[in-house]
C-alpha cells in the first residue's frame, strides 16, 4: 500500500486530482472509491493498473499516475502496466524505462530504425533514453562501441578563452553526456571504457572524415548544428551502426543561420529506415512545472511567429534571403 500510494499518500492526492468527482479512502490494505459512477469506474481501472506496476517491481511517481490515467482515458482497452513496464536496463539498483506513451514509441522507433530523430522540449528524456539504448546495445554486444557527440555551442553566453588542454576546453560542453553515462554504468568502469575507446565522447567537429561502423552514435543538442554539420554527421553512418539525433528546436543557441535540425525534418521525412519521433509537454518527466513552462513558451512562440509572418518577416528561423523575399512579396 505504501508503494502504491507513495510517502504521505502523495500518489493518492495525484489520483484524486485526476478524478475530482471521486473521494478516495485508504484504510489498511483497502481502498474505497465513492462518487460519480463513471469517474469511480475510471479510477478503479487506474488503481488496478497501478497495482500491476507495483507488483512488477516498478516504482511509481506522479508521472506514471498521470500518464496511466491519460492512456486509459484515450483507450479503455489499453494496459498502462504493459505499455510502461519495459525496462531498458537496470543500473545501480535503478531501472531505466519509458514513462510515457510518447517515450515508449520513441524507444520502439530506436529498435526498429537505423536513424531516429528525437525532437521535443526539455525534460522529455530524449537524450537519457537514447543513452540507455546505447548502453543496452553495448551490453548485448549488438555494437562494438558507443560514440556520443554534441556541438560545442554555449547557451547564449560567450565564455571567451578557456584555459587548459584541448580536453579541458571541450569537457564543459560534454559534461551532460558524462553525467548520464555515470548514472547508467558503474563509475569505475566508465573511465576504462573511455580509455579503451569502447566509449567515445567528442565534439561534433571531430566527426569530419570518419566512417563509423558497428557503433551506436548519439548526437545531442542537434538544434545547435548548422545544416552543413547535420549533413556531415549523418553521412558518417557505417555498416552495423545505429544513430539517434536529439534536440529541441525551440532552444536554438546558434548566433546566426538556420538550425540543421529544422532543415533535416523537411529533407529526410519520407526516407525509409529514418524515423522522426516528436515528444511534447505531455512526455516531460521532470518537475510538473516544466511541462507548464514548455506549454506557456510554445503558446508565446506561436503568437510571436504569427505576428512576424503578418508583418512580412517570415518564419523566425528562415534565412535572410527568405525574409527579403517575403517582404518583397508583401
DAKA-V508361 format. One record per backbone hydrogen bond with DSSP energy under -1.0 kcal/mol. NH is the residue of the N-H (numbers start at 1). CO is the residue of the C=O. Records with the same first field share a line. If there is no record, write none. Layout:
NH=CO, CO
This chain:
5=1
6=2
9=6
10=7
11=5
12=5
13=9
14=10
15=11
16=12
17=13
18=14
19=15
22=19
23=34
25=32
27=30
30=27
32=25
34=23
36=21
40=36
41=37
42=38
43=39
44=40
45=41
46=42
47=43
48=44
49=45
50=46
51=47
52=48
53=49
54=50
55=51
56=52
57=54
58=53
65=61
66=62
67=63
68=64
69=65
70=66
71=67
72=68
73=69
74=70
75=71
78=75
83=79
84=80
88=96
89=96
91=94
94=91
96=89
104=100
105=101
106=102
107=103
108=104
109=105
110=106
111=107
112=108
113=109
115=273
116=243
117=275
118=245
119=277
120=247
124=121
129=125
130=126
131=127
132=128
133=129
134=130
135=131
136=132
137=133
138=134
139=135
140=136
141=138
142=137
143=137
144=214
146=198
147=216
148=200
149=218
153=151
156=154
169=165
170=166
171=167
174=170
175=171
177=174
178=174
179=175
180=176
181=177
182=178
183=179
184=180
185=181
189=186
190=186
193=189
194=190
195=191
196=192
198=193
199=193
200=146
202=148
204=150
206=203
207=204
210=207
212=236
214=239
216=145
217=242
218=147
219=244
220=149
222=246
224=221
225=222
230=226
231=227
232=228
233=229
234=230
235=231
236=233
237=234
238=212
241=238
242=215
243=114
244=217
245=116
246=219
247=118
251=248
260=225
263=259
264=260
265=261
266=263
267=263
268=264
271=268
274=271
275=115
277=117
279=119
283=280
284=281
285=123
290=287
292=288
293=289
294=290
295=291
296=292
297=293
298=294
299=295
300=296
301=297
302=298
303=299
304=300
305=301
306=302
307=303
308=304
309=305
310=306
311=307
312=309
313=308
318=315
323=319
324=320
325=321
326=322
327=323
328=324
329=325
330=326
